[in-house]
């Protein structure tokens, strides 16, 4: 009898919890498309460029509006040396400088993190 009463109480409580409304609108996640650099981009070591991303899909409530840009080579993210950090994702661009000790290659991408993450197409960095 005691088990039946406990089970009934648990089922009643779970029904109340499941019936509670959930507001997911405040949890919009945004992974903006990177517009620049593109596949045809060639950067040189030591140069400064704007990384640009699309704002057209931006939700009303951006969960985390503070961004960080990393350089990725051959799919490996250089998390120890961000190209830029602490900027607002709603700016649509950020200025980055390619370090003078960057190894030239054709398998680079920039990765934009903040509310979500997105990577550019691969491009070249030359000496």
N, C-alpha and C positions, 0 to 999 in steps of 0.2 A: 504494500500500500504506500509506503514511504517513497519507494523508487518511482512509482507512477505519479505521485504528486510532484516530485522533483523534475521528472521528465516533462510534465505538463507545464511547469513554470519556465523551464528552459525554452521550450517551443514557443510559449507566449512571448518571452523576451526577444527571441530571434525574429519573430514575426514583426514586432514593433521596430526593431533595428532595420530590418529589410524594407519596411514601409517608409522609413524616413527619407525625405527628399534629399537629393545630392546635387550640389551646384558645381558643375565642372567648368562653367564658363570662365571662371577666374584662373583656370589652369591651362590656358592656351599655350601650345608649344609651337615655336616658330623656328624653322630651319631655312633661312633665306638663301636663294640661289646666288652663287658667286658669279658676278658678271666680268670681273677682271682680277686676275689674269685669265687668259683663255688658252686654248691649245696652241695657238700661233704666237704666243707671247715669248719674247726673249728678253731677259733681264741680265744685267751685268753685275758682277761683284762690286759692292760699294755704292751702287745706285739706290735712289729713293723713289718709291712708287706708291700710288694709292691702290689699296685692295678695295674693290667695290662690290656691293651686293644689292640685290633687288629689295625694294621696300613695298612692292605692290601686294604681297600676301601677308603683310604685317597684321597680326591680330590686334584687337582693341587693348587687351591686357597681355603685355609681354611678361612672361613669368620671371625671366632673368635678363634685364636689359644691358648688363655689363658684359662686354666682349673681350675676347683674347684671340689673337691670330698667331698661329704657329706655322713654321715651314716644315714640310714633309718631304723626305727624299726616299724614293723607292718604297713608299708606303710606310716609312718609319717617321713618326712624329718627334720633332725635337722639342720636347716639353721643358727642357732645361733653359732654353733660350727663346722665349716668345718674341715675335717680331713687334707686337704691340699688345698692350693690355690696359684695362680700366676705361675703355672708351664706351660710348653709348651705341648699342646696336642700331638704334633708330637714326643714326647719322648717315648710314648707307655707305660709308667709306672710312678708311683710316690710312694714315701715312706710315709706311714701313721702309726700313733701310736694310739692304742685304749686306750682312757682315763681310768684311774683307777676307776672312778666313773660310768663307763658304766654298766648298769643293764644286767646281763646274760639273754640270750634268744636264741630261734631258729628261729626268724623271722626278722633277720637283712639282709640288702642289702646295697651295696655302690652305690651311684649315681654320675655319672660323668657328669658335666656340662661344657659347653664352647661354641663350635660352635652349638651344639645341646645338647640333654640330653639322657642318657642311664643308665639303672639300671642293677646291677648284679642279678643273681638268689639269693634267700634267703639262708642264711647260719647261723651257730651257733656262738655265742660268749659266752664263759664260764668264770667262775671266776678264 
